Amino acid sequence: MSGILFLKTKNLGPLKDFYTGQLDCEIWQDQGDCVIFRHGNFLFGFCERDEIEDKAMLTFFYESKAEVDEMCGKLKEISVSGPVNNEKYNIYQFFARDPDGRTVECQYFNDPVSCYLSGDELLLTRRSVRKFTDQQVPRELLNKIIDICRYVPSSRNTQGYFYRIIDDREALMWLSRTRESSTAPFAKAPMAVAICADPKITGRAEQDACIAAYHFILTAWCFGLGTCWIGGMDRDDIKDRLGIPQTHYLATITPLGYPADRNLKAPKRKPAADFLKE
Ligand SMILES: Cc1cc2nc3c(=O)[nH]c(=O)nc-3n(C[C@H](O)[C@H](O)[C@H](O)COP(=O)(O)O)c2cc1C
């Protein structure tokens, strides 16, 4: 489900150039005298009519202050104020004007915000996070993520996977030392989550646990949290230390917290053609 905000303009041409060229929007639907733009999850459109609706303000928000600064540099000719902290709303913002004179705002939320990513953004921007802020993960948020993880596909819908929360500092530090650089991210996380499956419930514990782990990773990212699939682990020792039965399959343990940097650059990927075998 989504929605679109439509505004009237007298001339679509300059708006098309501005919103695609300067604000990096894509044209989501071109209906001739109405054009709908997309910026992440934000859909807005302009329709060519005999009047201009210029009272609305269009706000574009970014993942970091650095991106707001970059946008301010890009729009310097038309910006009407430099980026500043707005204490009332705890945001970092600047204003500019589009070709119709409409106010355009670019901002960053200093506080974490709830899920807003579009599907493709979620899949493309997720990164392995190894450094976290000190901020604790609210229990309600964790509950919300687990609630969504009830919809993980599982073998014959047996739902034999489970999430084990580790928020004891001593256990996190112990985990961080188990495999040097591979497990080091646990030391910098406020908590961790072990994702397992019980082979008494599912005949495909390994597959179920791995899918449940990745579903958790994506859901966490959607709500602004960072994770990292830790593969280099001594599973038997870890299960003993955490009291997980040896018979259960442990897919991974991921650190969990608010990323120190949510704008991590993606490690280089191979071209799409390399992943298609005819
Ligand atoms: C099976 C598997 C094992 C991994 N093991 C580790 C690990 O032990 N330690 C770590 O820091 N990252 C680990 N990673 C994260 C990868 O390094 C990371 O996914 C990869 O570099 C691509 O980066 P991205 O996730 O940011 O796109 C693992 C990822 C997978 C899928």
The ligand as an SDF file (V2000), in Angstrom:
LIG
                    3D

 31 33  0  0  0  0  0  0  0  0999 V2000
   27.8740  -17.0950    5.4680 C   0  0  0  0  0  0  0  0  0  0  0  0
   28.4660  -15.7560    5.8690 C   0  0  0  0  0  0  0  0  0  0  0  0
   29.4690  -15.7040    6.7970 C   0  0  0  0  0  0  0  0  0  0  0  0
   29.9860  -14.4710    7.2170 C   0  0  0  0  0  0  0  0  0  0  0  0
   30.8920  -14.4380    8.2540 N   0  0  0  0  0  0  0  0  0  0  0  0
   31.3120  -13.2340    8.7240 C   0  0  0  0  0  0  0  0  0  0  0  0
   32.1550  -13.1970    9.8800 C   0  0  0  0  0  0  0  0  0  0  0  0
   32.4850  -14.2250   10.4770 O   0  0  0  0  0  0  0  0  0  0  0  0
   32.5560  -11.9690   10.3470 N   0  0  0  0  0  0  0  0  0  0  0  0
   32.1650  -10.8010    9.7250 C   0  0  0  0  0  0  0  0  0  0  0  0
   32.5650   -9.7300   10.1760 O   0  0  0  0  0  0  0  0  0  0  0  0
   31.3570  -10.8220    8.6080 N   0  0  0  0  0  0  0  0  0  0  0  0
   30.9190  -11.9990    8.1210 C   0  0  0  0  0  0  0  0  0  0  0  0
   30.0500  -12.0350    7.0400 N   0  0  0  0  0  0  0  0  0  0  0  0
   29.6410  -10.7830    6.3710 C   0  0  0  0  0  0  0  0  0  0  0  0
   30.2770  -10.6720    4.9570 C   0  0  0  0  0  0  0  0  0  0  0  0
   31.6450  -10.3250    5.1020 O   0  0  0  0  0  0  0  0  0  0  0  0
   29.5120   -9.6090    4.1460 C   0  0  0  0  0  0  0  0  0  0  0  0
   28.1830  -10.0630    3.9420 O   0  0  0  0  0  0  0  0  0  0  0  0
   30.1370   -9.3580    2.7650 C   0  0  0  0  0  0  0  0  0  0  0  0
   31.4230   -8.7920    2.9060 O   0  0  0  0  0  0  0  0  0  0  0  0
   29.2840   -8.4000    1.9130 C   0  0  0  0  0  0  0  0  0  0  0  0
   29.1000   -7.1630    2.6070 O   0  0  0  0  0  0  0  0  0  0  0  0
   27.6290   -6.6140    2.9340 P   0  0  0  0  0  0  0  0  0  0  0  0
   26.9410   -7.6630    3.7870 O   0  0  0  0  0  0  0  0  0  0  0  0
   27.8690   -5.3260    3.6680 O   0  0  0  0  0  0  0  0  0  0  0  0
   26.9100   -6.4160    1.6310 O   0  0  0  0  0  0  0  0  0  0  0  0
   29.5280  -13.2620    6.6270 C   0  0  0  0  0  0  0  0  0  0  0  0
   28.4970  -13.3310    5.6580 C   0  0  0  0  0  0  0  0  0  0  0  0
   27.9580  -14.5530    5.3160 C   0  0  0  0  0  0  0  0  0  0  0  0
   26.8010  -14.5710    4.3240 C   0  0  0  0  0  0  0  0  0  0  0  0
  1  2  1  0
  2  3  1  0
  2 30  2  0
  3  4  2  0
  4  5  1  0
  4 28  1  0
  5  6  2  0
  6  7  1  0
  6 13  1  0
  7  8  2  0
  7  9  1  0
  9 10  1  0
 10 11  2  0
 10 12  1  0
 12 13  2  0
 13 14  1  0
 14 15  1  0
 14 28  1  0
 15 16  1  0
 16 17  1  0
 16 18  1  0
 18 19  1  0
 18 20  1  0
 20 21  1  0
 20 22  1  0
 22 23  1  0
 23 24  1  0
 24 25  2  0
 24 26  1  0
 24 27  1  0
 28 29  2  0
 29 30  1  0
 30 31  1  0
M  END
$$$$
